[in-house]
Every structure is written in structure tokens, then in C-alpha cells.
Amino acid sequence: MSGLSNYWDGSDGIGRAVALLLLAMSVSAWVLILWKGWLLRRARADVARAVPAFWDAETTEAGRERLARLDRERLLLPLFDAAAARPAPGSIEGNGAPESQLTRRLRDALHRALAHLRYGQVVLASVGSTAPFVGLFGTVWGIYHALVGIAAAGSITIDKVSGPIGEALVMTAAGIAVAVPAVLAYNLYGQWIAAIEAELEGYAQDLREMTLGR
């Protein structure tokens, strides 16, 4: 913390802007990490409970009631409603083949569910990939600013050079510290989303076969 404090006190507007940008990236990344971790854990648990509960129901109406109760993130229920929906007569959709209509409705519902699960992944990827370079820029600018100050003082010694440059290097460490949690969370959450996506695709396929088999 002392290095960041000394960097802030001895830096100019650009250096401070870089420090604030890293702070904003860190805060946004951690907010997403905590929120998405909670959301995806809940979604995984809901899908694991709701799908078997639906197929164990005696009627489709009872199955829908179970989905409405267990599917808190509304990932499965829109798929069921899409399978049960009927297009308006006389519309382009209504004039198409029933199999094509059903496939399109299920595909659209699945895409909306996946968009909900993937929300924030781009931010985590962006923070993870750019934060080290932002920190490196802060280090380069801090070293430049420190050398200009030392040159203006008229004398150069190891003590005068090592202190400011060491403080500037803190920005590189800060950039890495911001990036690492974002990268780890992005990779972990990507695996969780892929597992949930496989469950949703399987459920959508089963719904399609059940609907067409009536």
C-alpha cells in the first residue's frame, strides 16, 4: 500500500488516471466474480433438481408448476413454454412446418437462457487480458515521470533513482493482481456455463421429441 500511496503522491494526472482505471477494473471484476459465482451455483442446483422433477410429474401442467417453483433463474421454464406455444394463424410462422416452428422457438428460448448465463463474461475476459498492459503503461509512465523529476533536480544517485522507479513498478504488480482473478473466474465460469448449456440442450431436445410425438 505504501508503494501505491507514494506512486499516487509523486505521479501526475496520467499516472493517477491509470491507477484509477485499474481500481475501476478491479472493482468491476470482483463484483462480477461474486455475482456470477452466486448465479451459476444457483442455476446448476436448480437445473439438477428441476429437470428430474419435471419428468417425474404426472401431467405436463404439474411439470410446469414444478419448473415454476424450482427454476429460479428461469432457464428451463421458457423452454417448456416455447414447446407448448402455438403460433398465430395466418402468420409466417404459422404457415411453416410444425417441426420448423418448434425448433425455432426452442432455439430462441435457449439462446436467451445462454445470454443470461454468459452476461459479464466479456468484461471478465477484457479485464483479464488488458489489466497487465494497463499496469505496464502505468509503470512506463511512472518511470518516465520519475526520471524527468530526477533530471530536473540536477543530480542522479542510486537512492534517487531506485525509490521512484520501484514505486512505478508497483503498477505492473497491480495490473497482474487485477488480471489474475478475472482470468481464473472467466475460465471456471466458462466450464460451469458449458455444463449448464449441455443440460439445457438435452432438455430442449427431449421437449421437442415429446411435443412432436403427441
HELIX and SHEET records of a PDB file:
HELIX    1   1 SER A    2  GLY A   10  1                                   9    
HELIX    2   2 GLY A   13  ASP A   56  1                                  44    
HELIX    3   3 THR A   60  LEU A   70  1                                  11    
HELIX    4   4 LEU A   77  ALA A   84  1                                   8    
HELIX    5   5 ILE A   92  ASN A   95  1                                   4    
HELIX    6   6 PRO A   98  ARG A  118  1                                  21    
HELIX    7   7 GLN A  121  ALA A  153  1                                  33    
HELIX    8   8 ILE A  158  LEU A  212  1                                  55    
END                                                                             
